[in-house]
Amino acid sequence: MSEKQATVRHLPEEKERFELTERTKLFPKMVVLNTCYPCNAKCPHCPYTNSNIRQEKRSKENPYVGWEVFKAIADQVGEHRATLRISAAGEPLLHPKVVEFVEYAKSVGCEVGIITNGSLMNEEKATRFIQCGVEMIEFSVDAADPVTYQVVRKGLQFERTVENIRRTIDIRNRLKGKTSIIASVVNQKLVADKIDSIVAFWEKIVDTVQVRKYLTWDINDLENSGDITPYLVKEAPCPFPFDRFLIDTNGDMRFCVYDIKGRTNWGNVLKESISSVWSGSNFNHLRNLQNSREFHKMPICEKCLDRQFRSWNYNYFHLRDKAAKEAQSRSEDQV
C-alpha cells in the first residue's frame, strides 16, 4: 500500500472522543520494546544518528535489555495475548539473546512482531523465528538499488540484505510458516522521486510494502520529508495512548513510543505492572487531555510534529492483516 492509498481519518474537533475498548481497558494492544541501543548502520533519517542519545548515561548503562526485564514484559504481554513489538534504538538482531527472547515470548502467548534492517538475518535466526511462530517480520529497506541504499542505509550492503530477505521468504514458504514478511520504506527527500520504483521492486519479493512517513522525533528536520501530507487533521487525538506504549532497555515505561529522549517515566516494569500504569489515573488523565484537544497541557505532546502522521487506520495491525491475506493469496495461487 502506498501512502496515497492510505486512509486519512479526519476528526471533528468539537465532538469525537475516543475511549479504550474492551480489548484495551486493562492492557495496551501493543508494547513496543526498545531491545538495544547499539546499531550497525548510520541511516540519515534516524534520530539516533542525528543526536547523542546513544552516548547518554542511560543508554550506556543499559545498552541491551536484560533477561529479568524481558521476562517481566513478555509474561505480562503473553497473559493478555497482546503484541510485543521487538524494536530498538539500534538494530534488534545485534542483541546476543534476541532469538531466545523471541522464542520465550511466543511460548508464553505473546504475538510478536520484529523490525530489523535485515543485515543480520541469517538462516538460523530466520528459521527459529518462523518455527516459533513470529507473526510479522518487518524489514526496513528504504531503497531498491545499491547506490541509493549506501546513502539511506549507510554501513550496510544492499545485495546481502536482499539475499537475507529472499532466504527468509524461502524458509517461511518451505516450513509453511504463518509469519508475514513486509518491507518498509521511509518517504524522505533522498528517495522521494524513487518511491514508486522502490515499492515495485520489493512487492515482487515480500508479502506487502509499507511506505512510512518521515518523522522528526523532536530531533530531525521535517524539511527532509518526501511527503508532508498528514494522516490526521491538526486537532485529532493521537492514536498511540489508546493502544500502545514504550518500554526502555532498563524496564522504564514511557508515555509515548516516540519518547526516545526519555522525558517521561511511568515506573519500572520490575516494580509496577504494565496494566497498573496503562489503566491508572495518570495515563487516563492524559487520554482525556487528548480528547479535549488540550495538547498544551502535555509538554511531550504540545510541540509534537509527528502526531499528524499517526493514522488510526494505516498502522501496524492493518499491515499485519493485509500482509497475511496477501501471503495466503500467493500461497493459494501456487497450489
C-alpha positions in Angstrom: 0.0 0.0 0.0 1.4 3.4 -0.9 0.7 6.5 1.2 -1.6 7.8 -1.5 -3.8 4.8 -0.8 -3.7 5.1 3.0 -6.9 6.1 4.6 -6.8 9.6 6.3 -9.2 9.9 9.2 -10.5 13.4 9.7 -11.8 14.0 13.2 -14.2 16.8 14.1 -12.7 18.9 16.9 -15.8 19.6 18.9 -17.4 16.2 19.1 -15.4 13.0 18.5 -13.9 11.3 21.5 -12.0 8.0 21.8 -12.1 5.6 24.6 -10.3 2.4 25.5 -12.1 -0.6 24.1 -13.0 -3.8 26.0 -9.7 -5.2 24.5 -7.6 -2.3 25.8 -9.2 -1.3 29.1 -6.7 -3.2 31.2 -3.7 -3.6 28.9 -2.3 -2.0 25.7 -2.8 -3.6 22.4 0.9 -3.3 21.8 4.0 -3.0 23.9 6.9 -1.6 22.0 10.2 -2.8 23.5 13.5 -0.9 23.0 15.6 -4.0 22.7 19.0 -2.3 22.4 20.9 0.9 21.6 23.9 -0.3 19.5 23.4 -0.2 15.7 25.5 -1.3 12.7 24.1 1.4 10.4 24.1 5.2 10.3 20.8 6.0 8.5 20.3 9.7 7.8 16.7 9.7 8.8 17.4 8.0 12.1 17.0 10.3 15.2 19.8 8.4 16.9 22.2 9.1 14.1 21.3 12.8 14.4 21.6 13.0 18.2 23.8 12.0 21.1 21.2 9.7 22.7 23.4 6.6 22.4 26.1 8.4 24.3 23.9 9.4 27.2 24.3 7.7 30.6 21.0 5.8 30.5 21.9 4.3 27.1 25.4 3.3 28.0 24.3 1.8 31.4 21.7 -0.4 29.7 22.7 -0.9 26.1 20.7 -4.2 25.9 17.5 -5.3 27.6 18.3 -8.0 30.2 16.6 -11.3 30.8 14.8 -10.2 34.0 13.3 -7.2 32.4 12.4 -9.1 29.2 10.7 -11.9 31.1 8.7 -9.5 33.2 7.4 -7.8 30.0 6.8 -11.0 28.0 4.9 -12.7 30.8 2.5 -9.8 31.1 2.1 -9.3 27.3 1.5 -13.0 26.9 -1.0 -13.2 29.7 -3.1 -10.6 27.9 -2.4 -12.1 24.4 -1.1 -8.7 23.3 1.5 -7.8 20.7 5.2 -7.5 21.8 7.0 -5.5 19.1 10.7 -6.2 19.1 12.1 -2.8 18.1 15.1 -0.8 19.2 17.1 2.4 19.3 19.6 0.4 17.3 19.4 -3.0 15.4 17.4 -5.6 17.4 19.3 -8.5 15.9 22.5 -7.2 17.5 21.1 -8.3 20.8 23.0 -11.6 21.7 19.9 -13.2 23.1 17.2 -11.9 20.8 16.3 -15.3 19.3 16.0 -16.9 22.8 13.9 -13.9 23.9 11.5 -14.2 21.0 11.1 -17.9 21.4 10.3 -17.3 25.1 7.8 -14.6 24.2 6.0 -16.9 21.9 6.0 -19.7 24.4 4.1 -17.6 26.9 1.4 -16.4 24.5 2.7 -13.1 23.0 2.0 -12.1 19.5 5.4 -11.0 18.3 6.5 -8.5 15.6 10.1 -7.8 14.8 11.5 -4.8 13.0 15.0 -5.1 11.6 17.3 -3.8 8.9 17.8 -7.4 7.8 21.6 -7.3 7.6 22.0 -9.9 10.3 19.0 -12.1 9.4 20.9 -15.4 8.8 19.4 -18.8 8.1 19.4 -19.9 11.8 17.7 -16.7 13.0 15.1 -16.8 10.3 14.4 -20.5 10.8 13.9 -20.2 14.5 11.8 -17.1 14.3 9.5 -18.8 11.8 9.4 -22.1 13.6 8.3 -20.5 16.9 5.5 -18.6 15.1 6.5 -14.9 15.0 3.5 -13.1 13.4 5.4 -10.5 11.4 8.9 -9.5 10.4 9.3 -6.0 9.0 12.5 -5.3 7.1 13.5 -1.6 6.9 14.9 -1.3 3.4 14.3 2.3 2.0 15.9 1.6 -1.4 15.9 -0.7 -4.4 19.4 -0.3 -5.7 22.9 -0.4 -4.2 23.8 3.2 -4.8 20.7 4.7 -3.1 21.0 2.0 -0.3 24.5 3.2 0.5 23.1 6.6 1.2 19.9 5.8 3.2 21.2 2.7 4.9 24.8 3.8 5.4 27.0 1.0 6.6 25.0 -1.9 5.2 25.2 -3.9 1.9 22.3 -3.9 -0.4 22.9 -7.3 -2.0 23.3 -9.0 1.4 20.1 -7.5 2.7 18.2 -8.7 -0.4 19.7 -12.1 -0.1 18.7 -12.3 3.6 15.2 -11.3 2.9 14.7 -13.7 0.0 16.1 -16.5 2.1 13.7 -15.6 4.9 10.8 -15.8 2.5 12.0 -19.2 1.2 12.3 -20.6 4.7 8.9 -19.3 5.6 7.4 -21.0 2.5 9.3 -24.2 2.9 8.3 -24.6 6.5 4.7 -23.5 5.7 5.0 -20.8 8.4 2.4 -18.2 9.1 4.9 -15.3 9.5 4.0 -12.2 7.4 7.0 -10.6 5.9 6.9 -6.9 4.8 9.4 -4.3 3.6 9.1 -0.7 4.8 10.3 2.5 3.1 10.7 5.9 4.7 9.5 8.6 2.3 12.3 11.1 2.7 13.6 13.6 0.2 16.6 11.4 -0.6 14.3 8.8 -2.2 11.0 10.7 -2.9 11.4 10.5 -6.6 12.0 6.8 -6.4 9.2 5.7 -4.1 7.2 4.0 -6.8 10.1 2.0 -8.2 11.2 1.0 -4.7 7.7 -0.2 -3.9 7.5 -2.1 -7.2 10.9 -3.8 -6.6 10.0 -5.1 -3.1 6.4 -6.0 -3.9 7.9 -8.8 -6.1 9.7 -10.2 -3.0 7.7 -9.7 0.2 4.1 -10.0 1.2 3.4 -6.3 1.2 5.3 -2.9 1.3 4.7 -0.2 3.8 5.6 3.4 2.9 6.3 5.3 6.1 6.2 9.0 6.8 9.4 10.7 7.6 9.3 11.6 11.3 11.1 14.2 13.3 11.1 12.5 16.7 11.7 16.1 18.0 15.2 15.8 16.5 15.0 15.6 12.7 14.1 18.4 10.3 10.7 18.0 8.6 12.2 19.7 5.6 13.8 16.4 4.8 10.4 14.7 4.4 9.4 13.4 1.0 5.7 13.9 1.7 4.2 16.0 4.5 0.6 15.2 3.7 -1.0 14.5 7.1 -3.0 11.4 8.0 -4.8 13.3 10.8 -6.1 16.8 11.0 -4.4 19.2 13.4 -6.9 18.8 16.2 -7.1 15.0 16.1 -6.2 13.0 19.2 -3.1 10.8 18.9 -3.9 7.1 18.4 -0.9 5.8 20.4 -2.1 6.5 24.0 -5.1 4.4 23.2 -3.3 1.2 22.1 0.4 1.1 22.8 3.3 2.4 24.8 7.1 2.1 25.1 9.4 0.3 27.5 13.1 1.1 27.5 16.0 -1.3 27.9 16.1 -0.9 31.6 12.4 -1.5 32.1 11.3 2.1 32.4 7.8 2.7 31.0 7.3 5.8 28.7 4.0 7.6 27.9 4.7 7.7 24.2 6.5 5.4 21.8 8.3 8.4 20.4 9.7 9.5 23.8 13.1 8.4 22.8 14.7 11.2 24.8 13.3 9.6 28.0 11.4 12.6 29.2 8.6 10.6 30.8 8.9 7.7 33.3 5.8 5.9 34.5 7.7 3.5 36.7 9.7 0.4 36.0 8.3 -2.9 34.9 10.2 -4.7 37.6 8.3 -2.8 40.3 5.0 -2.0 38.7 2.8 -3.9 36.4 2.1 -2.7 32.8 -1.6 -2.9 33.5 -1.5 -0.7 36.6 0.3 2.0 34.6 -1.8 1.7 31.5 -5.2 1.7 33.3 -4.1 4.1 36.0 -5.5 7.6 36.7 -2.4 9.4 35.4 -2.5 7.8 32.0 -6.3 8.2 31.7 -5.9 11.9 32.6 -3.6 12.3 29.6 -6.0 10.5 27.3 -8.7 12.9 28.4 -6.5 15.8 27.5 -6.0 14.3 24.1 -9.8 14.0 23.7 -10.3 17.6 24.8 -7.5 18.8 22.5 -5.6 20.3 25.3 -2.2 19.4 23.9 -0.7 22.5 25.6 -1.1 20.8 29.0 1.1 17.9 27.9 4.7 19.0 27.3 5.6 15.9 25.3 2.7 16.5 23.0 2.5 20.2 22.8 5.1 20.7 20.1 4.9 17.3 18.5 5.2 17.5 14.8 4.7 13.8 14.3 1.1 13.3 15.6 -0.3 14.4 12.2 1.5 11.4 10.7 0.0 8.7 13.0 -3.0 7.1 11.4 -5.9 5.4 13.3 -6.2 3.1 10.3 -2.9 2.7 8.4 -1.0 1.1 11.2 0.8 -2.0 12.4 -2.3 -4.1 12.8 -3.6 -3.1 9.4 -0.3 -4.1 7.8 -0.2 -7.3 9.7 -3.6 -8.3 8.5 -3.0 -7.1 4.9 0.3 -9.0 4.7 -1.3 -12.2 6.0 -4.0 -12.0 3.4 -1.6 -11.4 0.6 0.7 -14.2 1.7 -2.3 -16.6 1.8 -3.4 -15.4 -1.7 0.0 -16.1 -3.1 0.1 -19.5 -1.5 -3.2 -20.4 -3.0 -2.1 -19.2 -6.4 0.9 -21.5 -6.2 -1.1 -24.6 -5.5 
